[in-house]
Amino acid sequence: MPGGEIGRQATLLRTLSHPGRLGIVAVLGRGEACVCHLAAALGRSQPYVSQQLAILRAAGFITSRREGTFTYYALRDYAVLGIVDLADRLAGNPPLSRGQPAAVSGCECPACRLAPVEGHRAQ
Ligand SMILES: [Zn+2]
């Protein structure tokens, strides 16, 4: 029976081993975000993002909190970014940006109304 420590490792890595979920983890690595923000940032529908968030939450990767009409999702433990960074390195990808959350065009969440628009930041 597959169990024990290796079984838990495999379950954890299997949950992350998905393009949509890796994308969500990468965006949340820059700070908490609502579903509409994640959907706009990833170019996916909100139902798709909600489905992947549910899987990540069930696996214990993320937490959520409500504020007004928005629900914000955040990484429960930012240590997960170490796995993402390592996977990027092994894949030869450039390192992820770790700046402040940037506004995503098409997103109307409070964070986007306050943040500078990505790519249009004053140098
Ligand atoms: Zn937003």
Boltz pocket constraint, residues with backbone or C-beta under 6 A from the ligand:
constraints:
  - pocket:
      binder: B
      contacts: [[A, 36], [A, 37], [A, 102], [A, 103], [A, 104], [A, 107], [A, 108], [A, 109], [A, 110], [A, 111], [A, 112]]
      max_distance: 6.0
